[in-house]
Amino acid sequence: ASWLDTGAVVVDNGQLVVAGQGASTINGDLTIGGGPAGALASMSVAYASFNVRGMFDVAGSSVAQSVGDVVLGPSGTISATSLVVGGSGYGATLTAAGLGDGSAITLDAGTLTVGAGGVLLLGTCVARIGTGRAGAAASVSGSLWVDSGSLTVMGALDLNGPSDNEVLLVSEQGTVSVASSAAAVVCNDAGFEVIGANSLLNAEGGLDLLGGSEGRVDGGTLTASASTGLMAMTIDASSVLTDSGIFKLTGDALVEGRLLLQNGTLTESGQLTVAAGGTLSGWGSVAGGINDLGSISAEGGGLSFIGPIGGSGTIALSEGGGLALLGAVGAATSVEFAAAGTITLGDAAAFRAAIGGWAAGDVLNLLQVAAVSDSVTGQLLTLYDSGHDVVATLRFSQPITADNFVLTQDGHGNSVLSYHA
């Protein structure tokens, strides 16, 4: 069946059911909810197509217990110019479970707004905001949960606080893909989480965490990219991103706040700058170039860097950590034994940083360096091979003597320096 209406349709109490194999169209706006106290308005769409050529408003209310609720069931589809869920602070929900049978939400060049108190849950539903035309965007200050479904936004996705509320949750096999010419995903005092091995958040145009935002990658994948001259990621001084999954950056990135690895992997093709006052800490692996103007700390486990590190910041081995610097390290950088442990150098010939904190329990592991003897001049330690050729020179930021080092080989072509009082 086909239902055509040229004006606005409001359901503020009771239920609207769309079912069967037909298509229904409203040429105006449709509002579900927003009625008087105690009103319960709902709508369900299953095995049918529903097209709203104006705004589709799943309305909460300023009145408690006045609820708008929309359920998109098996093979149910909704299309509209724009979709608004909530905004009043009270419960408006749109649940698109789909049950694996191809439910869909399409907003052609429109906007998605999940307001305060609003909840949009995408199960196996496929949702698309925009088709490449100008003007498509999404804004969330309620809750957007993509669980096994997918959301594509051909424009910017704005997430608005508070950060202690997970404004965006991507879980199970959920996928959120956002493409914008500027910052694609912008968090303002907002929280997001990507959970599970097959979940994905893709920000094509960049990711910004601002104003106390908190992002977490918990076993999932986060990708962010930007064109040359733009930032693929920015974490401001009050925000934090925790990575215990897979994080891929294409382009430059700036960390003014905190980037915390918890057995996560970070791969970047541009340059990651840790600004003065910014920190990169934890355990995991980082592949790509680093400009360290702030603080890097290995703590709680092994932290490895595959790529060059420059800048005037510090790199510290902290309690419970292990540090592997497998690329070149610049002369302006300071490497510190803040706690006893092992620092591995993968390219000792290109290691120019000053080493500090050399003390009891400290070990330097020099990969592919076949040293059999050493000498100390001032604060320089020189290592020699069996032909007395120099194979490495290490600079320390503290007074040292030859007696402070015990040189051994591990039997695999590597040299090991251990502290001796």
Backbone hydrogen bonds in HBPLUS format (Angstrom, degrees):
<---DONOR---> <-ACCEPTOR-->    atom                        ^
c    i                          cat <-CA-CA->   ^        H-A-AA   ^      H-
h    n   atom  resd res      DA  || num        DHA   H-A  angle D-A-AA Bond
n    s   type  num  typ     dist DA aas  dist angle  dist       angle   num
A0025-THR N   A0003-TRP O   2.82 MM  22  5.66 150.5  1.90 145.9 155.7     1
A0027-ASN N   A0005-ASP O   2.63 MM  22  5.69 151.5  1.71 159.2 169.6     2
A0009-VAL N   A0029-ASP O   2.82 MM  20  6.19 159.8  1.86 153.6 159.7     3
A0031-THR N   A0009-VAL O   2.87 MM  22  6.31 153.9  1.94 155.8 164.4     4
A0011-VAL N   A0031-THR O   2.78 MM  20  6.09 164.5  1.80 163.6 168.9     5
A0033-GLY N   A0011-VAL O   2.75 MM  22  6.07 170.8  1.76 153.9 156.4     6
A0014-GLY N   A0040-LEU O   3.17 MM  26  6.21 150.5  2.26 129.3 129.0     7
A0042-SER N   A0014-GLY O   2.93 MM  28  6.40 148.4  2.04 154.4 162.3     8
A0016-LEU N   A0042-SER O   2.89 MM  26  6.31 151.5  1.97 140.8 149.2     9
A0044-SER N   A0016-LEU O   2.96 MM  28  6.53 149.0  2.06 155.8 164.8    10
A0018-VAL N   A0044-SER O   2.82 MM  26  6.11 163.8  1.85 164.4 169.8    11
A0046-ALA N   A0018-VAL O   3.05 MM  28  6.54 156.6  2.11 160.2 167.5    12
A0049-SER N   A0022-GLY O   3.21 MM  27  6.52 165.2  2.23 153.2 157.1    13
A0024-SER N   A0049-SER O   2.82 MM  25  6.20 159.9  1.86 151.7 157.2    14
A0051-ASN N   A0024-SER O   2.76 MM  27  6.10 164.0  1.79 157.3 163.0    15
A0026-ILE N   A0051-ASN O   2.82 MM  25  6.28 154.5  1.88 162.4 170.7    16
A0053-ARG N   A0026-ILE O   2.82 MM  27  6.12 175.6  1.82 176.6 177.9    17
A0030-LEU N   A0055-MET O   2.92 MM  25  6.32 163.6  1.95 158.0 162.0    18
A0057-ASP N   A0030-LEU O   2.78 MM  27  6.13 169.9  1.79 165.3 168.2    19
A0032-ILE N   A0057-ASP O   2.83 MM  25  6.25 161.5  1.86 162.6 167.3    20
A0059-ALA N   A0032-ILE O   2.77 MM  27  5.81 136.0  1.96 139.6 153.4    21
A0039-ALA N   A0036-PRO O   3.00 MM   3  5.55 159.1  2.04 138.8 140.6    22
A0067-VAL N   A0039-ALA O   3.16 MM  28  6.64 147.0  2.27 156.1 159.4    23
A0041-ALA N   A0067-VAL O   2.95 MM  26  6.13 156.3  2.01 175.6 176.2    24
A0069-ASP N   A0041-ALA O   2.97 MM  28  6.30 144.0  2.10 141.3 152.8    25
A0043-MET N   A0069-ASP O   2.83 MM  26  6.38 136.3  2.02 149.9 160.3    26
A0071-VAL N   A0043-MET O   2.80 MM  28  6.24 158.9  1.84 157.7 164.4    27
A0045-VAL N   A0071-VAL O   2.96 MM  26  6.48 149.8  2.06 158.4 167.1    28
A0073-GLY N   A0045-VAL O   2.70 MM  28  5.82 157.2  1.75 156.4 163.9    29
A0047-TYR N   A0074-PRO O   2.74 MM  27  5.93 155.1  1.80 154.9 163.2    30
A0077-THR N   A0048-ALA O   2.98 MM  29  6.45 154.8  2.04 157.2 163.6    31
A0050-PHE N   A0077-THR O   2.85 MM  27  6.05 148.2  1.95 141.7 152.3    32
A0079-SER N   A0050-PHE O   2.88 MM  29  6.36 150.9  1.96 156.9 163.2    33
A0052-VAL N   A0079-SER O   2.70 MM  27  6.06 168.6  1.72 157.1 159.6    34
A0081-THR N   A0054-GLY O   3.14 MM  27  5.34 144.5  2.28 156.7 161.3    35
A0056-PHE N   A0082-SER O   2.84 MM  26  6.10 171.1  1.85 155.9 158.6    36
A0084-VAL N   A0056-PHE O   2.84 MM  28  6.22 160.7  1.87 158.9 162.1    37
A0058-VAL N   A0084-VAL O   2.63 MM  26  5.90 164.5  1.65 177.2 173.0    38
A0086-GLY N   A0058-VAL O   2.81 MM  28  6.14 169.8  1.82 167.9 169.5    39
A0066-SER N   A0063-VAL O   3.32 MM   3  5.87 140.2  2.49 136.9 134.7    40
A0093-THR N   A0068-GLY O   3.00 MM  25  6.48 155.3  2.06 154.7 161.0    41
A0070-VAL N   A0093-THR O   2.91 MM  23  6.26 157.3  1.96 147.8 155.4    42
A0095-THR N   A0070-VAL O   2.84 MM  25  6.27 160.3  1.88 163.8 165.9    43
A0072-LEU N   A0095-THR O   2.73 MM  23  6.06 168.9  1.74 159.6 161.9    44
A0076-GLY N   A0073-GLY O   3.10 MM   3  5.38 155.4  2.17 133.7 129.4    45
A0104-ALA N   A0076-GLY O   3.15 MM  28  6.69 147.0  2.26 137.8 145.7    46
A0078-ILE N   A0104-ALA O   2.87 MM  26  6.33 153.3  1.94 150.0 158.1    47
A0106-THR N   A0078-ILE O   2.85 MM  28  6.35 154.6  1.92 152.0 160.6    48
A0080-ALA N   A0106-THR O   3.02 MM  26  6.60 147.2  2.13 155.4 164.9    49
A0083-LEU N   A0111-THR O   2.89 MM  28  6.36 158.1  1.93 161.2 168.6    50
A0113-THR N   A0083-LEU O   2.83 MM  30  6.24 156.5  1.89 159.4 166.3    51
A0085-VAL N   A0113-THR O   2.73 MM  28  6.17 160.1  1.77 161.7 168.8    52
A0115-GLY N   A0085-VAL O   2.75 MM  30  6.01 139.1  1.91 142.4 156.0    53
A0087-GLY N   A0116-ALA O   3.04 MM  29  4.39 143.6  2.18 139.0 132.9    54
A0089-GLY N   A0116-ALA O   2.89 MM  27  4.78 138.7  2.06 138.9 126.0    55
A0119-VAL N   A0092-ALA O   2.83 MM  27  6.25 144.6  1.96 154.3 165.3    56
A0094-LEU N   A0119-VAL O   2.88 MM  25  6.35 147.9  1.98 157.4 167.8    57
A0121-LEU N   A0094-LEU O   2.92 MM  27  6.27 162.8  1.95 158.1 163.9    58
A0096-ALA N   A0121-LEU O   2.77 MM  25  6.00 174.8  1.77 170.9 172.7    59
A0123-GLY N   A0096-ALA O   2.58 MM  27  5.66 165.1  1.61 142.0 146.3    60
A0124-THR N   A0097-ALA O   2.87 MM  27  5.59 156.7  1.92 141.8 139.1    61
A0101-ASP N   A0098-GLY O   3.01 MM   3  5.58 163.5  2.04 118.7 123.9    62
A0126-VAL N   A0103-SER O   3.13 MM  23  6.51 158.9  2.18 139.6 143.2    63
A0105-ILE N   A0126-VAL O   2.96 MM  21  6.34 152.8  2.04 140.0 144.7    64
A0128-ARG N   A0105-ILE O   2.85 MM  23  6.32 152.9  1.92 155.7 164.2    65
A0107-LEU N   A0128-ARG O   2.86 MM  21  6.23 164.2  1.88 167.3 171.0    66
A0110-GLY N   A0107-LEU O   3.44 MM   3  5.06 172.8  2.44 104.3 102.3    67
A0130-GLY N   A0107-LEU O   2.61 MM  23  5.77 160.9  1.64 152.9 159.9    68
A0137-ALA N   A0110-GLY O   3.35 MM  27  6.94 142.8  2.50 141.0 148.5    69
A0112-LEU N   A0137-ALA O   2.95 MM  25  6.44 151.1  2.03 143.8 153.2    70
A0139-SER N   A0112-LEU O   2.76 MM  27  6.21 152.2  1.84 154.0 163.2    71
A0114-VAL N   A0139-SER O   2.82 MM  25  6.28 160.8  1.85 157.5 164.2    72
A0141-SER N   A0114-VAL O   2.74 MM  27  6.04 170.6  1.75 175.7 175.4    73
A0142-GLY N   A0114-VAL O   3.05 MM  28  5.45 132.9  2.28 132.9 130.6    74
A0118-GLY N   A0115-GLY O   2.85 MM   3  5.23 158.3  1.90 133.7 137.1    75
A0143-SER N   A0118-GLY O   2.89 MM  25  6.22 145.0  2.01 148.1 159.5    76
A0120-LEU N   A0143-SER O   2.89 MM  23  6.31 159.9  1.93 161.1 167.7    77
A0145-TRP N   A0120-LEU O   2.87 MM  25  6.20 168.1  1.88 161.5 165.6    78
A0122-LEU N   A0145-TRP O   2.79 MM  23  6.18 165.7  1.81 164.0 168.8    79
A0147-ASP N   A0122-LEU O   2.76 MM  25  5.82 147.2  1.87 152.6 163.9    80
A0150-SER N   A0125-CYS O   3.01 MM  25  6.54 156.8  2.06 158.1 163.3    81
A0127-ALA N   A0150-SER O   2.82 MM  23  6.04 168.1  1.84 153.1 157.3    82
A0152-THR N   A0127-ALA O   2.90 MM  25  6.29 151.5  1.98 144.9 153.9    83
A0129-ILE N   A0152-THR O   2.68 MM  23  6.00 165.6  1.70 165.7 171.1    84
A0154-MET N   A0129-ILE O   2.85 MM  25  6.05 177.8  1.85 174.1 173.4    85
A0138-ALA N   A0156-ALA O   2.91 MM  18  6.32 155.0  1.98 162.2 166.2    86
A0158-ASP N   A0138-ALA O   2.85 MM  20  6.24 164.0  1.88 152.8 154.7    87
A0140-VAL N   A0158-ASP O   2.80 MM  18  6.20 159.5  1.84 165.0 172.2    88
A0160-ASN N   A0140-VAL O   2.79 MM  20  6.06 167.6  1.80 164.4 164.7    89
A0144-LEU N   A0167-VAL O   2.78 MM  23  6.02 159.3  1.83 155.5 162.3    90
A0169-LEU N   A0144-LEU O   2.91 MM  25  6.33 158.2  1.95 160.5 165.0    91
A0146-VAL N   A0169-LEU O   2.82 MM  23  6.21 157.9  1.87 164.4 171.6    92
A0171-SER N   A0146-VAL O   3.00 MM  25  6.38 163.2  2.03 151.1 155.2    93
A0175-THR N   A0149-GLY O   2.99 MM  26  6.47 147.4  2.10 147.6 157.7    94
A0151-LEU N   A0175-THR O   2.83 MM  24  6.31 151.0  1.92 155.1 164.9    95
A0177-SER N   A0151-LEU O   2.87 MM  26  6.31 162.3  1.90 163.3 169.4    96
A0153-VAL N   A0177-SER O   2.91 MM  24  6.36 159.8  1.95 156.2 162.2    97
A0179-ALA N   A0153-VAL O   2.98 MM  26  6.40 162.7  2.01 169.9 173.6    98
A0157-LEU N   A0184-ALA O   2.71 MM  27  6.03 165.0  1.73 171.7 177.2    99
A0186-VAL N   A0157-LEU O   2.99 MM  29  6.38 160.7  2.03 156.4 162.0   100
A0159-LEU N   A0186-VAL O   2.81 MM  27  6.08 171.2  1.82 161.2 163.4   101
A0188-ASN N   A0159-LEU O   2.81 MM  29  6.16 164.6  1.84 166.1 170.9   102
A0161-GLY N   A0188-ASN O   2.89 MM  27  5.98 158.9  1.93 165.8 162.6   103
A0165-ASN N   A0162-PRO O   3.08 MM   3  5.62 160.2  2.12 114.9 120.4   104
A0167-VAL N   A0165-ASN O   2.85 MM   2  5.68 112.0  2.32 117.2  99.9   105
A0167-VAL N   A0191-GLY O   2.80 MM  24  5.47 120.4  2.16 130.5 142.4   106
A0168-LEU N   A0191-GLY O   3.31 MM  23  6.75 158.4  2.36 146.7 153.0   107
A0193-GLU N   A0168-LEU O   3.00 MM  25  6.49 145.5  2.12 150.3 161.1   108
A0170-VAL N   A0193-GLU O   2.91 MM  23  6.27 168.3  1.92 163.8 167.8   109
A0195-ILE N   A0170-VAL O   2.75 MM  25  6.12 163.0  1.78 169.7 172.8   110
A0174-GLY N   A0171-SER O   2.72 MM   3  5.27 155.2  1.78 136.1 144.7   111
A0200-LEU N   A0174-GLY O   3.00 MM  26  6.47 149.6  2.10 150.3 159.5   112
A0176-VAL N   A0200-LEU O   2.89 MM  24  6.21 156.9  1.95 151.5 159.1   113
A0202-ASN N   A0176-VAL O   2.82 MM  26  6.20 164.5  1.85 162.7 168.1   114
A0178-VAL N   A0202-ASN O   2.87 MM  24  6.10 168.3  1.88 166.1 169.3   115
A0204-GLU N   A0178-VAL O   2.77 MM  26  5.91 156.7  1.82 177.5 172.2   116
A0180-SER N   A0204-GLU O   2.89 MM  24  6.33 160.2  1.93 168.8 172.6   117
A0184-ALA N   A0206-GLY O   2.94 MM  22  5.22 127.7  2.22 118.6 130.9   118
A0185-VAL N   A0206-GLY O   3.12 MM  21  6.53 165.8  2.14 158.0 162.0   119
A0208-ASP N   A0185-VAL O   2.91 MM  23  6.34 162.7  1.94 162.4 167.9   120
A0187-CYS N   A0208-ASP O   2.83 MM  21  6.01 167.5  1.84 158.9 163.2   121
A0210-LEU N   A0187-CYS O   2.87 MM  23  5.79 156.5  1.93 149.9 157.8   122
A0189-ASP N   A0210-LEU O   2.96 MM  21  6.32 169.7  1.97 148.3 149.5   123
A0214-GLU N   A0190-ALA O   2.96 MM  24  6.35 152.1  2.04 142.0 150.1   124
A0192-PHE N   A0214-GLU O   3.09 MM  22  6.67 148.0  2.19 148.2 154.7   125
A0216-ARG N   A0192-PHE O   2.97 MM  24  6.30 137.4  2.15 137.1 150.2   126
A0194-VAL N   A0216-ARG O   2.89 MM  22  6.37 149.2  1.99 152.5 162.7   127
A0218-ASP N   A0194-VAL O   2.76 MM  24  5.82 150.2  1.85 146.9 157.2   128
A0196-GLY N   A0218-ASP O   3.11 MM  22  6.54 151.8  2.19 151.1 146.8   129
A0199-SER N   A0196-GLY O   3.20 MM   3  5.50 171.6  2.21 116.6 118.2   130
A0221-THR N   A0199-SER O   3.05 MM  22  6.26 150.3  2.14 139.9 149.0   131
A0201-LEU N   A0221-THR O   3.02 MM  20  6.47 152.7  2.10 156.5 165.2   132
A0223-THR N   A0201-LEU O   2.97 MM  22  6.39 162.6  2.00 158.3 162.6   133
A0203-ALA N   A0223-THR O   2.82 MM  20  6.12 169.3  1.83 153.4 156.1   134
A0206-GLY N   A0203-ALA O   3.38 MM   3  5.46 168.4  2.39 111.1 113.1   135
A0225-SER N   A0203-ALA O   3.05 MM  22  6.48 156.8  2.11 157.4 156.1   136
A0205-GLY N   A0225-SER O   2.72 MM  20  5.52 147.6  1.83 143.7 147.4   137
A0207-LEU N   A0232-ALA O   2.90 MM  25  6.11 143.7  2.04 125.7 134.9   138
A0234-THR N   A0207-LEU O   2.91 MM  27  6.45 145.6  2.03 154.2 162.5   139
A0209-LEU N   A0234-THR O   2.82 MM  25  6.16 166.5  1.84 167.4 172.1   140
A0236-ASP N   A0209-LEU O   2.99 MM  27  6.31 174.1  1.99 175.8 175.7   141
A0240-VAL N   A0213-SER O   3.03 MM  27  6.49 156.4  2.08 155.9 162.8   142
A0215-GLY N   A0240-VAL O   3.01 MM  25  6.44 162.2  2.04 153.2 158.5   143
A0242-THR N   A0215-GLY O   2.88 MM  27  6.22 162.4  1.92 147.4 150.9   144
A0217-VAL N   A0242-THR O   2.82 MM  25  6.22 158.9  1.86 162.5 169.8   145
A0244-SER N   A0217-VAL O   2.70 MM  27  5.67 163.0  1.73 161.7 167.9   146
A0246-ILE N   A0220-GLY O   2.98 MM  26  6.30 158.7  2.02 159.5 165.2   147
A0222-LEU N   A0246-ILE O   2.84 MM  24  6.28 158.9  1.89 160.5 167.4   148
A0248-LYS N   A0222-LEU O   2.87 MM  26  6.34 159.4  1.91 157.4 164.4   149
A0224-ALA N   A0248-LYS O   2.98 MM  24  6.46 153.8  2.05 162.5 170.7   150
A0250-THR N   A0224-ALA O   2.91 MM  26  6.34 155.8  1.97 153.5 159.5   151
A0226-ALA N   A0250-THR O   3.10 MM  24  6.53 142.6  2.25 167.8 178.8   152
A0230-LEU N   A0227-SER O   3.02 MM   3  5.63 159.2  2.07 142.5 143.8   153
A0232-ALA N   A0252-ASP O   2.68 MM  20  5.60 156.3  1.73 161.9 169.8   154
A0254-LEU N   A0233-MET O   2.92 MM  21  6.26 155.2  1.98 146.1 153.5   155
A0235-ILE N   A0254-LEU O   2.93 MM  19  6.34 154.0  2.00 157.3 165.8   156
A0256-GLU N   A0235-ILE O   2.76 MM  21  5.71 162.4  1.79 163.6 168.3   157
A0239-SER N   A0236-ASP O   3.09 MM   3  5.52 171.4  2.10 123.0 124.9   158
A0258-ARG N   A0239-SER O   3.11 MM  19  6.52 161.6  2.14 152.8 158.3   159
A0241-LEU N   A0258-ARG O   3.02 MM  17  6.44 151.1  2.10 150.9 159.3   160
A0260-LEU N   A0241-LEU O   2.86 MM  19  6.17 163.9  1.89 157.4 162.7   161
A0243-ASP N   A0260-LEU O   2.76 MM  17  6.17 161.6  1.79 163.2 169.4   162
A0262-GLN N   A0243-ASP O   2.81 MM  19  5.87 172.3  1.82 143.9 144.7   163
A0265-THR N   A0245-GLY O   3.05 MM  20  6.38 153.4  2.12 148.8 156.4   164
A0247-PHE N   A0265-THR O   2.90 MM  18  6.06 151.2  1.98 155.7 165.2   165
A0267-THR N   A0247-PHE O   2.91 MM  20  6.39 157.9  1.96 159.0 166.3   166
A0249-LEU N   A0267-THR O   2.72 MM  18  6.07 167.3  1.74 162.2 166.5   167
A0269-SER N   A0249-LEU O   3.05 MM  20  6.44 146.2  2.16 142.4 150.9   168
A0253-ALA N   A0271-GLN O   3.02 MM  18  6.36 157.4  2.07 146.9 145.2   169
A0273-THR N   A0253-ALA O   2.89 MM  20  6.14 172.1  1.90 149.2 150.6   170
A0255-VAL N   A0273-THR O   2.83 MM  18  6.15 161.4  1.86 170.6 172.5   171
A0275-ALA N   A0255-VAL O   2.91 MM  20  5.90 151.0  1.99 140.3 149.9   172
A0279-THR N   A0257-GLY O   2.90 MM  22  6.35 154.1  1.96 161.2 169.7   173
A0259-LEU N   A0279-THR O   2.95 MM  20  6.25 154.0  2.02 149.8 158.3   174
A0281-SER N   A0259-LEU O   3.06 MM  22  6.58 155.3  2.13 156.4 164.0   175
A0261-LEU N   A0281-SER O   2.82 MM  20  6.16 170.9  1.83 165.1 165.7   176
A0283-TRP N   A0261-LEU O   3.01 MM  22  5.44 149.5  2.11 125.6 128.4   177
A0263-ASN N   A0283-TRP O   2.73 MM  20  5.23 143.7  1.86 134.1 140.6   178
A0285-SER N   A0264-GLY O   3.12 MM  21  6.69 152.4  2.20 152.2 160.3   179
A0266-LEU N   A0285-SER O   2.89 MM  19  6.23 156.2  1.94 154.0 162.0   180
A0287-ALA N   A0266-LEU O   2.84 MM  21  6.29 159.3  1.88 159.4 166.6   181
A0268-GLU N   A0287-ALA O   2.91 MM  19  6.25 167.0  1.92 175.3 179.1   182
A0272-LEU N   A0289-GLY O   3.10 MM  17  6.39 172.4  2.11 152.9 151.8   183
A0291-ASN N   A0272-LEU O   2.85 MM  19  6.07 166.2  1.87 148.5 150.6   184
A0274-VAL N   A0291-ASN O   2.96 MM  17  6.26 154.2  2.02 146.6 153.9   185
A0293-LEU N   A0274-VAL O   2.79 MM  19  5.57 152.7  1.87 152.4 161.8   186
A0278-GLY N   A0275-ALA O   2.75 MM   3  5.02 159.0  1.79 130.0 134.7   187
A0295-SER N   A0278-GLY O   3.09 MM  17  6.34 151.0  2.18 150.9 159.9   188
A0280-LEU N   A0295-SER O   2.97 MM  15  6.46 147.5  2.08 152.8 162.7   189
A0297-SER N   A0280-LEU O   2.91 MM  17  6.42 153.7  1.98 151.1 158.2   190
A0282-GLY N   A0297-SER O   3.09 MM  15  6.56 129.3  2.36 148.7 162.9   191
A0299-GLU N   A0282-GLY O   3.12 MM  17  4.86 158.6  2.17 116.6 123.0   192
A0284-GLY N   A0302-GLY O   2.87 MM  18  6.23 142.2  2.02 136.4 145.7   193
A0304-SER N   A0284-GLY O   3.07 MM  20  6.51 157.1  2.12 146.2 151.9   194
A0286-VAL N   A0304-SER O   2.87 MM  18  6.22 149.7  1.97 153.3 163.4   195
A0306-ILE N   A0286-VAL O   2.75 MM  20  6.12 167.0  1.76 163.0 167.2   196
A0288-GLY N   A0306-ILE O   2.94 MM  18  6.22 151.6  2.02 140.0 148.7   197
A0290-ILE N   A0308-PRO O   2.97 MM  18  6.38 158.1  2.02 155.1 162.2   198
A0310-GLY N   A0290-ILE O   2.91 MM  20  6.30 162.5  1.94 158.9 163.2   199
A0292-ASP N   A0310-GLY O   2.75 MM  18  5.93 156.8  1.80 149.1 145.0   200
A0313-GLY N   A0292-ASP O   2.71 MM  21  4.99 140.0  1.86 148.3 138.0   201
A0314-THR N   A0294-GLY O   3.13 MM  20  6.53 157.7  2.18 149.1 151.4   202
A0296-ILE N   A0314-THR O   2.90 MM  18  6.10 148.4  2.00 144.5 154.8   203
A0316-ALA N   A0296-ILE O   2.77 MM  20  6.17 161.1  1.81 150.6 155.7   204
A0298-ALA N   A0316-ALA O   2.91 MM  18  6.31 164.2  1.93 166.1 169.3   205
A0318-SER N   A0298-ALA O   2.87 MM  20  5.63 156.2  1.92 151.8 158.8   206
A0322-GLY N   A0301-GLY O   3.04 MM  21  5.87 140.2  2.20 122.5 116.7   207
A0303-LEU N   A0322-GLY O   2.71 MM  19  6.03 161.6  1.74 161.0 162.2   208
A0324-ALA N   A0303-LEU O   2.97 MM  21  6.28 159.1  2.01 151.0 151.3   209
A0305-PHE N   A0324-ALA O   2.86 MM  19  6.17 151.9  1.94 159.3 167.7   210
A0326-LEU N   A0305-PHE O   3.00 MM  21  5.91 158.2  2.05 160.0 166.7   211
A0309-ILE N   A0328-ALA O   2.88 MM  19  6.29 154.7  1.94 152.9 161.2   212
A0330-GLY N   A0309-ILE O   2.91 MM  21  6.32 153.0  1.98 156.1 164.8   213
A0334-SER N   A0313-GLY O   3.10 MM  21  6.45 166.2  2.12 155.8 160.2   214
A0315-ILE N   A0334-SER O   2.75 MM  19  6.15 147.7  1.85 161.2 171.0   215
A0336-GLU N   A0315-ILE O   2.81 MM  21  6.18 159.5  1.85 153.4 159.8   216
A0317-LEU N   A0336-GLU O   2.87 MM  19  6.23 157.5  1.93 165.2 171.9   217
A0338-ALA N   A0317-LEU O   3.01 MM  21  5.48 125.1  2.32 130.6 146.3   218
A0339-ALA N   A0317-LEU O   2.99 MM  22  6.12 119.4  2.37 159.3 160.8   219
A0321-GLY N   A0318-SER O   3.03 MM   3  5.55 152.4  2.10 144.3 142.3   220
A0323-LEU N   A0342-THR O   3.32 MM  19  6.61 172.1  2.32 160.8 162.1   221
A0344-THR N   A0323-LEU O   2.78 MM  21  6.24 161.4  1.82 155.6 161.5   222
A0325-LEU N   A0344-THR O   2.79 MM  19  6.02 164.8  1.81 174.4 169.1   223
A0346-GLY N   A0325-LEU O   2.79 MM  21  6.01 168.5  1.80 138.6 139.6   224
A0329-VAL N   A0350-ALA O   3.26 MM  21  6.63 152.9  2.34 134.3 139.1   225
A0352-ARG N   A0329-VAL O   2.85 MM  23  5.75 162.4  1.88 151.5 157.1   226
A0333-THR N   A0330-GLY O   3.31 MM   3  5.68 161.2  2.35 109.7 115.3   227
A0354-ALA N   A0333-THR O   3.33 MM  21  6.82 147.0  2.45 159.9 162.0   228
A0335-VAL N   A0354-ALA O   2.88 MM  19  6.07 177.7  1.88 167.7 168.5   229
A0356-GLY N   A0335-VAL O   2.83 MM  21  6.22 154.8  1.89 156.5 163.1   230
A0337-PHE N   A0356-GLY O   2.87 MM  19  6.17 158.9  1.91 143.1 148.7   231
A0363-VAL N   A0341-GLY O   2.94 MM  22  6.19 142.7  2.09 159.7 159.3   232
A0343-ILE N   A0363-VAL O   3.00 MM  20  6.40 160.7  2.03 161.1 163.8   233
A0365-ASN N   A0343-ILE O   2.96 MM  22  6.23 164.2  1.99 146.3 151.0   234
A0345-LEU N   A0365-ASN O   2.83 MM  20  6.17 162.3  1.86 162.9 167.6   235
A0367-LEU N   A0345-LEU O   3.03 MM  22  6.20 162.6  2.07 161.3 167.0   236
A0350-ALA N   A0347-ASP O   2.94 MM   3  5.52 145.2  2.07 115.5 125.1   237
A0351-PHE N   A0348-ALA O   3.22 MM   3  4.95 165.5  2.24 102.5 104.7   238
A0355-ILE N   A0395-ARG O   2.88 MM  40  6.24 155.6  1.94 140.4 147.8   239
A0397-SER N   A0355-ILE O   2.81 MM  42  5.72 160.1  1.85 142.9 142.9   240
A0362-ASP N   A0359-ALA O   3.11 MM   3  5.80 150.4  2.20 146.8 147.5   241
A0419-TYR N   A0362-ASP O   3.13 MM  57  5.63 151.3  2.21 163.4 160.4   242
A0364-LEU N   A0417-LEU O   2.81 MM  53  5.00 162.6  1.84 149.3 155.4   243
A0417-LEU N   A0364-LEU O   2.81 MM  53  5.00 171.1  1.82 155.7 158.8   244
A0366-LEU N   A0415-SER O   2.80 MM  49  5.14 170.7  1.81 170.1 169.5   245
A0415-SER N   A0366-LEU O   3.02 MM  49  5.14 156.2  2.07 149.6 149.8   246
A0372-VAL N   A0384-TYR O   2.79 MM  12  6.12 157.8  1.83 161.3 165.8   247
A0373-SER N   A0384-TYR O   3.41 MM  11  5.30 155.8  2.48 139.3 139.0   248
A0384-TYR N   A0373-SER O   2.91 MM  11  5.30 165.4  1.93 147.8 148.0   249
A0375-SER N   A0382-THR O   2.95 MM   7  5.34 143.8  2.08 144.2 153.8   250
A0382-THR N   A0375-SER O   2.89 MM   7  5.34 170.0  1.90 160.4 163.7   251
A0377-THR N   A0380-LEU O   2.98 MM   3  5.29 159.0  2.03 150.2 156.8   252
A0380-LEU N   A0377-THR O   2.99 MM   3  5.29 159.7  2.03 126.4 132.9   253
A0396-PHE N   A0379-GLN O   2.87 MM  17  5.32 164.7  1.90 163.8 168.0   254
A0381-LEU N   A0394-LEU O   2.78 MM  13  5.09 170.2  1.79 157.0 160.4   255
A0394-LEU N   A0381-LEU O   2.79 MM  13  5.09 163.8  1.82 154.2 157.5   256
A0383-LEU N   A0392-ALA O   2.84 MM   9  5.25 169.0  1.86 166.0 164.3   257
A0391-VAL N   A0383-LEU O   2.90 MM   8  5.75 165.0  1.92 143.3 148.0   258
A0385-ASP N   A0389-ASP O   2.91 MM   4  5.51 150.6  1.99 147.8 156.2   259
A0388-HIS N   A0385-ASP O   2.93 MM   3  5.12 158.9  1.98 116.2 118.8   260
A0404-ASN N   A0401-THR O   3.02 MM   3  5.52 161.2  2.05 112.7 118.7   261
A0405-PHE N   A0402-ALA O   3.37 MM   3  5.96 160.4  2.42 117.8 118.7   262
A0420-HIS N   A0404-ASN O   3.00 MM  16  4.42 144.6  2.13 106.4 107.4   263
A0406-VAL N   A0418-SER O   2.89 MM  12  5.10 144.3  2.02 145.6 154.0   264
A0418-SER N   A0406-VAL O   3.00 MM  12  5.10 157.2  2.06 137.4 144.8   265
A0408-THR N   A0416-VAL O   2.94 MM   8  5.20 159.1  1.98 151.3 157.7   266
A0416-VAL N   A0408-THR O   2.79 MM   8  5.20 170.4  1.80 151.5 151.8   267
A0410-ASP N   A0414-ASN O   3.20 MM   4  5.79 158.4  2.25 147.3 152.0   268
